[in-house]
Amino acid sequence: MTLPNGVWGKIARVDVSDETTEVIEPDEEVYQKFYGGESLGMYFLFEEGIVDPDIEPFDPENMVQVMLGPTNGLAAAGRSCTVTKSPYNFAAVSRGGGQTPRELKWAGWDGVQVVGQADDPVYISIVNDEVEVRDASDIAGKNSRAKEMWFKRNVFGPHEKKDDKTLGEAHMTDEWADLRPLDDDFTLGEKRNAKAWSIGVGGENQVWYAALGCDGNSWHGRHGEGAVLGSKNVMGIAVRGTKGVKYHDKQAFLQWTRESQEAQRASTGWRFYGTTNSAGNALDVGCWPMRNWQWVYLNDPDAVRPLDGMYLTKATSVKGKACSGCAQQCYYTSRQQSDKYTESPGEIDDYTLDGAIGIMPCWEMQGCSGGVHGYFFPQGPKDADYFEGLDPSDTYPGNRKDMLEAAMKMQYTDELENKYGLDTIEGGNNIALVQELWNKDLITTEDLDGIEPYWGDVDAVQQLLEKIAHKDGELGEALAKGTWETAKYFARKKGELGEDQDPQFDAEEIWPEEPHVPSDDEIMYYAMACKRYGMPAHGVRSERCRNALAYLVQYRPHVHTGGNDSIGANHYISFVGSAVFCLFSPGPDAELINAATGWGHDDEDTMLVGERAWNLGRLFNIHTQEIENPREEWDAAHMMPQRWFDEPLTTGPPEVHGKTAHRGNQQVTEEGSYENLWADLEDYWDDRGWTTDKGIPTAAKLEELDIDDLTEDIAAQYR
Ligand code: SF4
């Protein structure tokens, strides 16, 4: 027995229905097989029967898990990983950062699992061993940051008191006071002791893509964790931990961490510009979504400037920030104020948030909160003709102030999504879909309750976001279910899809012939979704970005970092998510795991942890959706946006110009050609030890991974 080195050996399972907490103490063998985070969370989805198709995502039985791993505590990247059944009814796994994961570890827990459903709004307070379900009716209906601050004002460690000396404004440091924005709702509150995960109004209203925020600036943003927590009437989890952490070989762990931090400090691009350092690169390789993915390249360098990390940090950066222990500090607080408006007093009350401080969007948010809405050209008059014929090949028609304005619109949109606690990627794709449908006259202003979403119009984007977050009317209800369901809603409204009809296609038509798909005068054509979920800003329509197969093989619609069809890379990424560490930082290995736990694992063991997550995830998605024929229902060409394959790129370098996405395991191909995606998929499944006709893990594979007890009965039903 090596516990409690690296892991404490206990997880708090909080049932908010009866306000009880059960201490779950997995065997050490379970920890050694799954570590924590992603893999251990998937284990519990099977162990507790959440995989059962009869359990709906918003049922009280569903479990939201915020999980840690053996590296948490003093590691050079303090992260957490959420695992639940998504409102989209697939496995939801999302990584986030901030300071709260470390706080939970220091409180003596390897994770929190929330089940049940409270009658009234509550929050969970964790102070070391004490776990309480408390009334949160005072904070219900507030945005995620206001909730976070409220939690911090109400949760204290054993020796902390809520008096002026401890928490009074007079005792705030100057730096803290500087960071305190004008609007209380946006206060960041870094210096409070307790840390918190919190949801926004979107989570309370169960918007399918509502996120779970951490410390106001890091998000478990993919797949609707915030919505599931909201369905339980839980506003957040506040944590104060004072126990510290114990490692098997503390010196070895700290030495590994020091070396990692040195590498982080040397990573100047990340350190000075955060993920925006990759913005230029993303544009070079065609990973930039513009106007609902009509384009993925900008050709004029001037148009790119507002996206560039150097430009943004100079224009808006206030302070670099980091997850606990990380010297890379890849994200920034930024002041959201355009000098255009500073020079034009009286107009500052528009989308500049009065100079309030928020988080600078990462490069992917720049695409999904900016490019997809068409912010990067001057908006000009609200006249569709103004945009007629304008494309990214044109010389940038604006000036420096227009660039800054574009950046401000992007930041403002991102900040609104943060405020409401919505995933910026799915949210951005969703609204961009509505913009394109309206701009192409496939839907009307009347369909949008009077909103006119011209490209680049941040006010219209805000109006739509508010409808979504509050589920305002039939339109808000429809849009709150994400990109795919939004397209279905409008397709039904326009009579393109029957009331009970799903846009499924006959397998005989799909393989090996061209799939039958909607044409570009049909609404479903414009849903830029992979497996029914809005795609990240890693477009497939480029020569160097991910290919179609890479998106198709993800066990959930896609991991945050986009598609990847390398089995080794798949497993490594899931190992990192189980360790629980950060993918942006120099990665963990068996040496770090052993220093933390004393388990004596090698790199093969660490990869097996990732492989278990992949096999569990695949079976989870098949079983919970009761997919009898994955080729038709899940791993099919129509699960990807048809635009990838139909529309040749109109911009970009010669090697991609005029070409479409390849339909197999390649990069771009000539327009109209068709490769056999099925053959590539079959090879991939075979390499994984899955059946080649359905992609179900074989009995031998499950036995090899030592998860057959957990999964074989389910797998046998589908082979
Ligand atoms: S690199 Fe960025 S996301 Fe990763 S741990 Fe460091 S600050 Fe957090």
Boltz pocket constraint, residues with backbone or C-beta under 6 A from the ligand:
constraints:
  - pocket:
      binder: B
      contacts: [[A, 76], [A, 77], [A, 78], [A, 97], [A, 98], [A, 321], [A, 322], [A, 323], [A, 324], [A, 326], [A, 327], [A, 328], [A, 329], [A, 330], [A, 331], [A, 582], [A, 583], [A, 584], [A, 585]]
      max_distance: 6.0
